[in-house]
Amino acid sequence: MSNETQKNHHIVIIGGGPGGYEAALAGRQLGADVTLIERRGIGGAAVLTDVVPSKTLIATAEAAEHVVHSGNLGLHFTVNGAIVKPKVSLNLGQVNEQLLNLAQAQSDEMLDTLVNAGVRVINGTGRLDGNHHVVVDAVEDSPEERLEAKTIIVAVGAHPREIESAKPDGERILTWTQLYELRELPEHMIVVGSGVTGAEFASAYLQLGCQVTLISSRDKVLPGSDADAADVLEKVLRRRGMQIMNQARAESVVNTGDGVRVTLADGRVVDGSHCLMAVGAIPNTDGLGLVEAGVNLNELGQVIVNKVARTSRANVYAVGDCSTFLPLASVSAMQGRTAVFHTMGDVSAPTQVRNVASNVFTSPEIASVGWSQAELDAGLVNGHVVKLELERNPRAKMRQMEEGFIKLICSTGGTVIGGVVVAPQASELIYPIAIAIENRLTVDELARTFTVYPSLSASISDAARSLHIPNL
């Protein structure tokens, strides 16, 4: 594609989250004229109300727990020479203010990056008018504007799902976007939903010193995760004092004025001070003119896309949580770049969902990538699996890690095809396994790679070594 053609290629992006942001930068890198429309702030929900603030809250909770349990490492707090057990006093209002400021600072920095790259950023909302035009609604003093586009990328994200009988009010009944308005630590937080979002916040508030009840409609927390990992997490949470109610469905949630009352489908009642509703998300695709433009949606309202994020209209792409791909910021960002590379005629590698590494930021964290043991057991793939407990790892012993493991899965020929890590900062440890899967390394090649001694990553090498297939 010639430089002149690239300059005449106008890409209009609706939504400035991770997918829209990366798509805009990729477009400018390839010489396209790029316009990005965002109504809330660059970074979208991921930066402003979801990933960044929630993970900052979780980091604060981890710091508090380290202080409380420092005595296990021989570190003691003294008052007038006498050893006292540390008690963390939390100013939740200050914590929430700090994490929102951090999120806003990151959003501002992302905006500066876009502007400096030559992206036109419009503060407003956009909708398709056919598949080659986008209408920007009038905002304040700015009139309505109709943009012609050679390529349109939809990156509008999703919002928390609400239940009519448990309507969030922002005071006692909350979605995960409303938690940061709390000024004081809840006395008793009831979390409805045991998926990733529910488990992460339940774990964080427990670490912060809050009484927590987790209501799960399934037989265990994190029903979509590795079964062994979910069992470890549930064991840890129960030992720390969390009440977990499995196979329990919330029928209604009522604000009683000074608390909340959750009524379950079987008639049981749970009283608490606050309730977090973590029951899924709805794509922000209503009112965008997608169907009218010939863009196909599924029954959930998600935009149906292929592996390069292309929709049923050749020049319209969709990325992130509004699409049928995995709802992860890292996937959205990769989709955004891939969509631009594809539409601009550059080399575009289709996104392989199987190779996506994901992480649950509970305590301990749970990271996974590739084929799962459940799929192996079901006969969907042939191979071998090994699980090494971290308590055997020297570095884990030094850090007094009592729970966690490394699980590695290989094909019958010895190629690494899956892995699970349960440990503090599992999100960092999963990377070498993800590299092995992406590059089709064998367990022997992974085992031959040097690790530091002592290190948690050495258990990955140990697991690979135990999967060696003798060539006799």
N, C-alpha and C positions, 0 to 999 in steps of 0.2 A: 504494500500500500504506500503510495507516495505521500510526501510531507504535506502537499497541497490538499490531498484527499483527507488526511488526518485532521487538518485545520478546519475543514468544512464539516467534519463529523461532530455534530452537537449531541452530547449526552445529557439528558435531564434525569436527575436522581431525586426521587421523592423519599425523604427520610435520611437523617444524618447520624444514625447509629453506626456501630462498627462496620457493617456491610456497606452502607452508603458512603461513609468516610473513606474506606479503603478503595472503593470503586472510583470515587472522585480523584484521589491521588493517582491511581493507576491510569485513569483517563488523561490526566495532565501529563503524566510521564510519557505517554504515547502520542502526545501532541493534540489531543482532542479539545474542543471547546466544551467546558463542563459547567453546568448549572446545578446546584444542590438546593433543595427546598426542605427546610426543617422548621417545625412550629414551636419546639420547646428549647432546644439547645443542642449543639453538636455533641455527639456521643449518645444521644437519645436516652432511652430508659436504662440501657446497660450501664452508662456512666453516671447518670443523674439520680436514678431511683432504684437501681437493681444491683448489678455486679459490683461496681466500685464501692458504693456505701455499704452493701451487705458484707462484702469480704473485709472491709475496714472494721466493721463492728465485730466480725468473727476474730480478726487479729487482736482487737482489744480484749475480747473474752479470753483468748489464749494467753495473753500477757497477764491477766488477772489470775488465771489458774496457775501459771508458773510461780507467781508470788506466793500464793496460798500453799503450794506444795514444795516450796524451796527447802523446807526442813528435811525432806527425804534425801537431799543431796548434802546435808550437813551445814546448810546455810541457815542461820538463826537470826531473828530480830530480837533486840534487847531493849528494855526500858529500865533505866537506872540499874543496869547491870544484870537484870533478871530476864531470862529468856521468855518471850511471849509468842503465842501463836498468831501469825499475821492474819488480819482481816481486812479485805479490800473494801474501801468505801468508794462507791461508784456515783459519779455525777452524770447521769444518763443524758440530761439536757446538754451538758458540755460536750459529751462524747458525740451525740447526734449533730450538734452544731459543727464540730470539727470535721466529721466525716462528710457532711454536706458541703462544707467549704472546700474540702479536698476534691470532691466530685466536681464542683463548679470550676475550680482551678484547672482541672484536667480538661473539662469541656472548653474553657477559654483557650487553653493551649492548643487544642485540636482545631479550633476555629482559626487561630493565627496561622497554623500550618496550612490550612486550606487556602486562606486568603493569600498567603505568601507564595503558594504554588500556582496561583492564578485562577482558582475556582471562584465562580460567582455564587455567593451564598445568599439566599433569599429567606427572610424570616416570615414564614407563613405556611399555609397548607396548600397542597397540590392535588389535582385529580385529572385523570385521563379524559381527553376529549377526542375519542378515536384512538388509534394506536400510533399516531405520529404527532400528537399535540398534547400539551399539558396546560391546564388552566390553574393559575395561582390566584387564590381568592384574595379579595381586598383586605388589607390589614392596616388599621390606623389611617395614616395619610397616604398609603400606597394603594393605587387603584388596582382592579383586577387586571391580570396580564395573561396573555395566551402565548405559550412558547412552542415553537416548532422543534421537533427533535427527531434525529435519525435513530437514536436508541433511547429507550426509556427503561430505567431501573427502579423497581419498586422495593423500598427497604423500610417499610413503615412499622415493623415490629408487632408487638402484642400487648395486651393489658390484662390485669388479673380477672379471672372468671369470678362472677358473683352468683350467689344462690338467693333466690327471692325470700326464702325463710330465714336467711342469715345475712341480711343486707349490711355491709360495712357502713359505719357512721363516722369513722375517723377519730372516735373517742375511746370506745371500749371494744368495738368490733372492727377489726382492722385488716386491710390487705397489706402485702409486704411493702408497698410504696408509701404507706401511711405510718409505718413504725417509727420513722425518723422525726415525727412530731411529738413523740412522747418526751416528757420532761423528767419523769421519775421512773425508776425500775418497777415494772409490774410485780405485785405481790405473788400472783399466781397466773401464769400465762397458759391458756389452753390453746393448743395448736391443732387445727383441723386439717388433716392431710399429711401423709407420711412419705410423699415423694421427695425429690431433692430439696425444693424450697422449704417445705415443712420441716424436714429433718435438720437442715442447716440452721434455721432459726431456733428450733427447739434445743439443739446442741449448744448454740451460742448463749441463749438466755439462761440455760442451766449453768454454764460456766460463769456467767455474770452474777450468779447467786440467786436466781429467780426459781421459785417452785414451778415446775413445768409438767403438764399433762399432754401427752401426744395421742390424738385419736386417729387411728388407722383403720380404713375399711378393709384392708387386706390382712393376711395372716402374719405379716412381719413388716418392719419398716423397709423403705427402699425396695419395693417389690420388683423393680426393673433392674436391680443391681445383682452382682454375684451373690449367691445364697450364703456362702461362707462369710463374705464381707459383711452382709446385712446382719448375720448372727453375731459377729464380733461387735458391731456397733450397738446393737440392741442390748447385748450383755453389758457393755460399758455404760450405756445411758442408764440402765436400770440400777447398776451398782452405784452410780453417782446420785441416785435419788429420783430419777424421772419415772413418772407413772405412764406406762404405755398400754393403751387399750386397743388391742388388735381385734379385727373383725367387728368393728364398731362403726356404725355410720351415723353421722350427725344429721338429725332431722330438722332442727332449728336452733338458732342462737338469738338470745334476747338480752338487750341492755337493761339491767335492773336498776340503774341509777348509780349504784355504788359498786357494781360488778357485772358479771355476765352469767347467764344460765344456758348451758348447752344440753338440749334434750336429744337423746339417741333414739334410733329407730326401734330399739327393744324396750323403750320406756325409761331407761336409766337416765339420771340427771347428773351433770357435772357442773359445779359452781366454781367460778374463778374471778379474778379481777379484770382480766382482759382476754380477748380471743383473737388469734390470728387465723384468717381464712386463707389456706394455701391449697386451693382445689383446682389448679390449672390456669391456663391462659387462653385468651381469645385473640385471634389475629385482627389487626386494625385495618381490615380490608373493606369495610362498609363505606359506601359513599365515594369510592375512588373511581367509579366508572369502569371497572375492570371487565365485568361481564359484557357491558355495552361495547367495549373495545374488542371483544372476542377472546378475552383471557379466561381460561378455564379455572374454576375453583373446585375444591372438594367439599364434602358435606360439612366440614368444620369451618369453612370459609378461608382455608389456606390456598395460596396460589400453587397450582401444580407445576413443578419445574423438573427439568432433566438434570443430568450431572454437571452441566455447564451453566445452570440456573436459568435456562431459557424456558419461556412459557409457550403456550399454544400459539401465540403471535410471535413471529420470527424476530421482530426487533424489540420485543418487550421481555425484560428479565425480572426476576424477583429473588431476593436474597433475605436470609435471616428468619426470624420467628414468624413472619407472615407467610413463609413458603412451607413446602412439604419436607424440607430438610431438617436436620437436627437443630433444636433451639439452643445453640451455643454461640457465644460471641466469637470464638475462634473460627467456627464454621461459617458464620455470617461474613466475617472479614475475608476468608478464603474465597467464598462464593462471589463477593463483590469484585475481587481482583480477577477471578476466573471469567466472570461475565464480561468485563471490559476487554480482557485479552481476546476472548472469543469474538465479540462484536467488532473489534478493531483488526481482526485477522492475525493477531500475534499467537504465539504458542500458548495453548490453554490446555492444561492437564485436567481432565474431568475429576471432580471431587469424589474420592472414594470414602463413603461413609464408614466402611469397615475399618479404615485406618485412622479414624478420628479418636484421639485420646480425650477422655472426659474425666472430670473430678467432682466429687462431692465434698464440700468444705465443712465437714463435721469434725468432731474430735473423737477418734482419729479420722483422718481423711481417707477417702476411698477413690482410687484412680483405676481406670480400666481402658483397654484398647484391644481391638481385634476380635477374633472369635472368642466366645465364652465357653465355660465348662458346661453350662446347660445345653448349648448347641452341640457340644462334643458328645455329651451323654445321650442326646436325642438322635444321634447318628447323622446330623446334618453335615458334619465334617469328621474325618478320621484323624486321629493323632494321639498324643500322650500329654499328660498334665502332671506337674509336680507342685507341691505347696511347701514352702519352708517357713517355719515360724520365726519371727524376728527375735524372739527371746534367745535364740541361739547365736545371734549376731553380736560380736564384741562391742561395737559402737552402741547398739541398742541397750546392752547391759549397762554401759557407762551412763547412758541417759535415762536409765531405769524405765525403759519401755516394756510394759507388761503385755500389751496386746498388739497384734499386727502380723502380717505375713506377706510374702512374695509368692505369687502364683504365676507360673509360666506354662504356656501351651505351645506345643510344636506339632507339625504334621508328621505323618509316618515316615517321611523322608528326612525329618530333622529341621525343617524350616520353621522359624519362629512365627506363629500366627496369632498369638493372643497373650494377654497378661493382665494381672490384677495386683495392685499394691494397696495394702492397708497399713498406714503408718502416719505419723506426723509428717507433713509436707510430702505426702504421696504424689501431689501434683508435680513435684520436681523429679521424683524417682521414676515416674512412668515414662519419661522422655527417652531414655536409652532403649526401652522395649519398643516404643513407637518407632524409633529410628530403625530398629531391627526389622520390624514388620514392613515398614515402607520400602525398605531396600532389600527385602527378602533374604535376610541373613540367616544362617543356620545357627543352631544352638552352639556348635563348636566354634563358629566365628565370634559369637557373642562371648563365649567363655574365654577365648584367647585374648580378648580385649582387657588390658590391665585396669584394675581398680585400685583406689587408694586403700591402705590398711591403717587404721580401722575405718570402715565406712559402711553405711547402710546399703549403698549400691553394690557392695561386695556380695550381698545375698542374691542379687540378680545373676551375677557370674556363677555363684554356687548352684543356683537353680538350673542354669543352662548346662553346667558341667554334669549335673545329675541326670540330664536328659540325653547325654551322649549315647549314640548308637554305635556299638563296636563294629569295626570293619575288619572282621577276622577271616 
